[in-house]
């Protein structure tokens, strides 16, 4: 049985320990290993969204639901993360920063990728830049745990076309979730038939 309050307490204790990121990753792996228990606690996803389960200066716990075929451009978090998939797929492209010289915005180039399915867990360091794609025609659910306040203002994103750096735009991200929901068939949890 998955107990959300206990999970959050365990994550808070882990963050206070000597290797918080590794300890939280293990907690996430244990949580997503029992998908049915996790779904009983969180509920079956019906819409794309970013649901805050806990937020403090030292820890953020999100139930993140990607809409069908939804993408987010390259972005950073500025804090470490542990991501565990409990349903669907999440594909990540990892990016490397390229300095363009004085007075020019930094750019990124692809440096690796990872596909994640239900039960998979990934650890992201605080300096990682990644983009996200849900490559399937139905919702993908994931626990995203961050070693700090995920909503802090000093994050960055890179333009999907030019790959040039700019400030993170939370409103634009919210609009991406809403656009994904507009294409969703709520009864089926997948993209509406054309």
N, C-alpha and C positions, 0 to 999 in steps of 0.2 A: 504494500500500500504506500502510495506517495503522499506525503504530508507537506504541503507547500510552506507552511510556517516553519516547520522543522528544517526543511531544505534551506530556506533563507537564513535561519539561525546558524545552521552548519556552515553556510557560505560566509557569513559574517565572522565566525570563529576562524575559518580557514584563512580569510584575508588578513586577519590579525597575526597569523603565524609566520614562520620564517620563509616559507615558499608558498605563498597564497595562491599564485596562479596555477601551480601544479596541483595543489590540494583541491581547488575549485574544479579544475578539469576532471579530476577523479569523481567528484560529487555529481557533475553533469553526466559523465559516462554511466554512472550507476542509475541516475534518473531516467535517461533515455533508453536504457536497456529493458525497462518494463513499460513499453508504450501504452498498454492498456491502463495501468495504474496512473500514469501521467495524464492520459486523456480523461480519466474519471475525475481527477483533481482540477484540470484546466478547462475541460469541456472540449468537444469536437470543434475544430475551427470552422467557421461559416463565412468569414470575411477576412480579407487582407487587412493587416494592421499591426501596430506596434503597441502592445499592451504592457504598461509598466506594472510589475508585480512588487517591486521594491526599488527605492531610490534614496541614496545617501551620498555623502562625499566620498565614501570608501567602497561602495558597492551599488551596482544597478543590476536588477534582474528583470529581463524582458521575456514575454511570450511573443515572439515575432512570427507573424504569419505572412508568407509571401503569396501574392496572387499568381494565378497561372501566367506563365511566360514573363513575369515581372522582372525588371532589371534595375539595378542602381549603379551609377557610374563609379569610377574609382574614388575612394574616400579613405580617410584615416579616422582613428578614434582617439589617438593620443594617450590611450590607456590599454592595458592588456585585456584580452577577451577569451572566453571559452564558449564555444558554440556546439550545441548538441541537437541533432535532427531527430524529431519524433514522428515525422510523417512526410512523405514526398521526397524531393531532391533540392539541394542547394549547390550550385556550381560557383566556385570562387576563382577569379583570376587575380594573381598577386602581381603587384607593380613595383618597379624600382624607380626612385626619383632620379631625374637628370637635371643638373644645374645648367642653365642656359647662359649664364654670365651675368655681370652686374646690370641691375635695372630691369631684368627680364624675369618673368614668372617661371617657376620651375615646371618641368613637364615630367611625365612618367612613361616608362616602356614596360611591356609585359615581361615578367620574370619567372612565371610558374603558374600552375593551376591545380585545383583539387575539387573533385566531385564528391559530394556527401549524400548518403542515403540514410534512411531511418536507422537509428542506432549508432551512427558515426559521430565522432567528436573531433573538433579541431581547436587548437590553441593558437591565438594570434598575439604576437608581441606588441608592445605599445607603439612601435614605429611602423607597423605593417600598413601598407596601402593595398586595398582590395576592392574589386567590384563584385557584384553578386547577381546571379541569374537563377530564376526558378525555370528550368528548361522543360517542365511538363505542364500539361493542360489542366492541372488541378492545384488546390492549395497545398503549400508546404509549411509545416509547423516546426519551430525550433525554439529551444531555450538559448538565449544569449545572455551571458553573465559578463559584467565588466568590472574591472578593478578600480572603480572610481565613479564619478558622475558622468554617465553617458551623454547627458544633455549640456555639458559644459560648452562655453561659447568659442573655444579656440580650436575648432576642428577645421579640416580642409576637404575640398572635393576637387576633382579634375574634370574638365569638360569632356564629355564622351566623344566628341568629334576631334577637337584640337589637342586633347590631353594636357591642356594648360591648367595650372593651379588657380584656385579661387577660394573664397571663404565658403564653408559649408552652409547650405541653405535648407534649414529645417522645413520651411513652408513648401519648397519645391518637392522635398521628399514626401511630405504629407500628401501633396497632390498626386504623386506617383501611386501611392496606396489607393487613393480615391478613384483614380482613373482605372486601376486594376479592378476595383470593386464594381465599377460601372459595366465592365465586360463579363462579370461573374454571374452565373446562373445559381442563385442562392439555394435552390432545391438540390442541385447536384454537386455543388462545390467545385465546378469546373467552368470553363469558358462556354458562353452561350453558343449554340449551333448557329451557323450563318444562314 
